[in-house]
Amino acid sequence: MRGKILFLTGLGVGYVLGTKAGREKYDQITKAASRFWNDPRVQTRVDQVEDFVKEKAPEVAEFVSGNAKNVASKVAGKKNGAKSASSTSATTGSTGSGSTTTRSTGSGTTASSTS
């Protein structure tokens, strides 16, 4: 029981000291970040970047939209191709010297083998 009390006391003292040190460091970091962000040179660059993004946004949106449509059509095409390939059954035939197997490879082609 005494060990638990000492542990909790140490934890409390560590928390109080750490919080004070942590808060001071946090305040230093926020002041430095605020000074950096409010610097006129930084704000000039921020304005330039905002203008650039506003100018290029329609082009980027068109590019992404076009590529998304292409990918969607390819995916839809593969799904339709997979359905037709799975509905095609393999056929086997018998000839005088051996058997011939014809099967769909799933990519729209047919493979034959004679044994």
Secondary structure, 3 states (H helix, E strand, C coil): CHHHHHHHHHHHHHHHHHHHHHHHHHHHHHHHHHHHHCCHHHHHHHHHHHHHHHHHHHHHHHHHHHHHHHHHHHHHHHHHHHHHHHHCCCEEEECCCCEEEEEECCCCCEEEEEC
